[in-house]
Amino acid sequence: MPIPLLPFGRTGHQSTRVIFGAAALGRVSQDVADRALDVLLEHGINHIDVAASYGDAELRVAPWLKRYPDKFFVATKTGRRRADEAREELQRSLDRLGVDHVDLWQLHNLSDPIEWDTALSPGGAIDAAAEARSQGLVRAIGVTGHGAQVAATHRRSLTRFDFDSVLLPYNYVTLQSAYYRDNFYALKGACEERNAAVQTIKSLAYRPWMGRERTNSTWYEPLQSQPEIDVAVHYALGEPGIFVITTGDVSVLPKFLEAAERFSQRPADAEMDRMVERLHMEPLFV
């Protein structure tokens, strides 16, 4: 069945519940990227998440946006923490994407306490974001992050600025931490009250590489087989009201989207426990 649409918070856009994670394009040729576009079009994906720090990804997306204007909701990110540097990075992103604005601009991986305070204080990146929104260069402002603390950190971020979206990890293994789980659901509740979108990553996280040979472009080892991908994707999609971003590897993309189209119900915890035990899955964040 087609991947359903969901209002992306208060932006007014109906986004596919599965969002394309364009980190997958960071180190591929345009030819490989264009084949990924064919997969996205085949499955009806209408939302792209990219970042200034994702290698050549913004450059790879640019021809798609020229070829299919208004087809995609486009989100990018800045890793800069001070306003002047963030303004420069936004202009670079716009130039690389070949557009005059983006739909969502996100403060990327805002997890470190010192960087958090810098970015969200006067003169920080948040000032550049608010200014860019008033100028029409960005339509919405979000915040992203990784790590065991990020759900709690995002809750604090919402008290400092009224973000339109948040982005953070969500998978069965990560949620076995009561601290993370409690903060995730408290964050989700706060976002529902504000009508802010909740985006999730790492749904296919298997384990850290830990010296093992890297067979994918992701910084962690993802699940590989279609049955296991189905279970993990269905678990994430089983959480109502959230968006799920695809894994950052073009070879995994078709399997991920096929799994999403087969989604009907969430696997039971007992099934998840069996997969975790059978594969010896490990948390990415401790």
C-alpha positions in Angstrom: 0.0 0.0 0.0 1.2 3.6 -0.6 3.2 5.2 2.1 0.7 7.5 3.9 1.0 11.3 4.3 0.9 13.2 7.6 0.9 16.9 8.3 4.5 18.0 8.9 3.7 19.8 12.1 2.4 23.3 11.5 4.2 23.9 8.2 1.1 23.2 6.1 2.9 20.4 4.2 1.6 16.9 3.9 4.8 14.8 4.0 5.2 11.1 3.4 5.7 9.4 6.8 8.9 8.1 5.4 11.5 10.9 4.6 14.5 10.4 2.4 17.7 10.6 4.4 20.1 12.2 1.9 23.2 11.4 4.0 23.1 8.4 1.6 24.3 10.7 -1.2 27.3 12.1 0.5 29.9 10.0 -1.4 28.2 8.8 -4.5 28.2 9.9 -8.1 25.4 11.8 -9.7 24.5 8.7 -11.7 24.1 6.7 -8.5 22.1 9.5 -6.9 19.8 9.7 -9.9 19.0 6.0 -9.5 18.1 6.7 -5.9 15.7 9.4 -7.2 14.0 6.9 -9.4 13.4 4.8 -6.3 12.0 7.7 -4.4 9.6 8.6 -7.2 8.5 5.0 -7.6 7.5 5.0 -3.9 6.0 8.5 -3.8 8.5 10.0 -1.3 8.0 13.8 -1.2 10.4 15.0 1.6 14.2 15.1 1.5 16.4 15.6 4.6 19.9 16.8 3.8 22.7 18.8 5.6 25.6 21.0 4.8 27.9 18.5 6.3 26.8 15.5 4.2 29.6 15.6 1.7 28.3 16.2 -1.8 24.7 15.4 -0.9 23.3 18.9 -1.5 25.0 19.0 -4.9 23.5 15.6 -5.8 20.0 16.8 -4.8 20.2 20.0 -6.8 19.5 18.5 -10.2 16.4 16.8 -8.8 15.0 20.0 -7.5 15.5 21.7 -10.9 14.0 18.7 -12.7 11.0 18.4 -10.3 10.3 21.9 -8.9 7.8 21.9 -6.0 7.9 18.0 -5.9 9.8 17.8 -2.6 9.7 19.4 0.8 13.4 20.2 1.3 15.2 20.3 4.6 18.8 21.0 5.3 20.9 21.7 8.4 23.7 23.8 9.7 26.4 22.6 12.2 27.5 26.2 12.9 26.8 27.6 16.3 27.3 31.4 15.9 25.0 33.5 13.8 27.5 34.9 11.3 28.9 31.5 10.5 25.4 30.0 10.3 24.3 32.7 7.8 27.3 31.9 5.6 26.5 28.2 5.7 22.9 28.7 4.8 23.9 30.8 1.8 26.3 28.0 0.8 23.5 25.4 1.1 21.1 27.5 -1.0 23.8 27.9 -3.7 24.6 24.2 -3.7 21.0 23.2 -3.8 20.3 25.7 -6.5 17.2 27.2 -4.7 16.3 30.6 -3.2 14.8 29.1 0.0 14.4 25.8 1.9 11.3 24.5 3.6 13.1 23.6 6.8 16.5 24.7 8.2 17.7 22.7 11.2 20.4 23.3 13.9 22.3 20.1 13.4 23.3 17.7 16.2 22.7 20.2 18.9 23.7 17.9 21.8 26.8 19.3 23.5 25.8 21.5 26.4 28.3 24.3 25.6 27.4 24.3 21.9 23.7 24.2 22.8 24.0 27.3 24.9 26.1 29.2 22.3 23.6 28.3 19.5 20.5 29.2 21.4 21.8 32.5 23.0 21.9 36.0 21.5 24.4 36.0 18.7 23.9 32.3 18.2 22.8 30.3 15.2 19.2 30.6 16.3 19.3 34.4 15.6 20.4 33.6 12.0 17.6 31.1 11.7 14.9 33.6 12.9 16.4 36.2 10.6 16.4 33.9 7.6 12.8 32.9 8.3 11.8 36.6 8.3 13.6 37.1 5.0 11.9 34.1 3.4 15.1 32.1 3.0 13.7 29.4 5.3 10.1 28.6 6.0 10.5 26.5 9.2 13.2 26.0 11.9 14.1 22.7 13.5 16.7 21.0 15.8 18.4 17.6 15.5 20.5 15.5 17.7 22.1 12.1 18.6 23.0 10.3 21.8 21.4 9.1 25.0 20.8 12.6 26.3 19.2 14.1 23.1 15.5 13.6 24.0 16.1 15.5 27.3 18.1 18.1 25.5 15.4 18.7 22.9 12.9 19.2 25.7 15.1 22.0 27.0 15.5 23.4 23.5 11.8 23.8 23.2 11.8 26.0 26.3 14.4 28.2 24.6 12.9 28.5 21.2 9.6 27.4 19.6 11.0 25.0 17.0 8.8 23.7 14.2 10.4 20.2 14.3 12.8 17.9 16.2 14.8 15.0 15.0 16.3 12.2 17.1 16.9 8.4 17.3 14.0 6.0 17.7 14.3 2.2 17.6 13.5 -0.7 19.9 17.0 -1.2 21.4 17.4 2.5 22.2 13.9 2.6 23.9 15.0 -0.1 26.3 16.7 2.7 28.2 14.0 3.9 30.6 15.7 7.3 30.8 15.6 7.7 27.0 12.1 6.3 26.6 10.6 8.6 29.3 12.2 11.7 27.8 11.3 10.6 24.2 7.6 10.4 25.1 7.7 13.6 27.2 9.3 15.3 24.2 6.7 13.8 21.8 3.9 15.1 24.1 5.4 18.6 24.1 5.7 18.6 20.3 2.0 17.5 20.0 1.0 20.4 22.2 3.0 22.8 20.0 2.1 21.1 16.7 5.8 20.5 16.0 6.9 17.6 13.8 8.8 14.6 15.3 11.3 13.0 13.0 13.2 9.9 13.9 16.4 8.3 12.7 18.4 5.0 13.3 15.4 2.7 12.8 17.7 0.1 11.3 20.5 0.4 13.8 22.0 -3.0 14.4 25.2 -2.3 16.4 28.4 -0.1 16.3 31.0 -1.3 13.9 33.6 -1.8 16.7 36.4 -2.7 14.4 34.4 -4.9 12.1 34.8 -4.4 8.4 32.5 -1.6 7.2 30.2 -2.8 4.5 27.9 0.2 4.4 28.4 4.0 4.3 26.6 4.5 7.7 28.7 5.2 10.8 26.9 2.3 12.5 26.1 -1.2 11.2 22.5 -1.3 9.8 20.2 -4.3 9.5 20.7 -5.9 6.1 18.1 -8.6 5.3 14.7 -7.7 4.1 12.8 -9.6 6.8 14.8 -7.9 9.6 14.4 -4.5 7.9 10.7 -5.1 7.7 10.4 -5.7 11.4 12.5 -2.7 12.3 10.7 -0.3 9.9 7.3 -1.6 11.0 8.3 -1.0 14.7 9.2 2.6 14.0 6.1 3.2 11.8 4.0 1.7 14.6 4.6 4.8 16.7 1.7 7.1 15.8 2.4 10.6 14.6 6.1 10.4 13.9 8.1 10.6 10.7 10.8 8.0 9.9 13.9 9.0 8.0 15.5 6.4 5.8 19.0 4.9 6.5 21.9 6.8 5.0 22.9 4.2 2.5 21.6 4.0 -1.1 21.9 0.2 -1.2 19.5 -0.1 1.7 17.0 2.4 0.4 14.8 0.1 -1.8 14.5 -2.4 1.0 13.5 0.3 3.5 10.8 1.7 1.2 9.5 -1.7 0.3 9.2 -2.5 4.0 7.3 0.8 4.6 4.8 -0.1 1.9 4.2 -3.4 3.6 3.4 -1.9 7.0 0.1 -2.8 8.5 0.8 -3.2 12.2 3.6 -2.9 14.8 5.5 -6.1 15.8 4.9 -7.2 19.3 7.6 -6.6 21.9 8.2 -10.3 22.1 9.0 -10.5 18.4 11.4 -7.5 18.8 13.1 -9.3 21.8 13.6 -12.4 19.8 15.3 -10.5 17.0 17.5 -8.6 19.4 18.6 -11.8 21.1 19.1 -13.7 17.8 21.2 -11.0 16.2 22.9 -9.9 19.4 21.8 -6.3 18.6 23.6 -3.6 20.6 22.7 0.0 21.5 24.5 2.8 19.7 24.3 5.2 22.6 25.1 4.3 26.2 
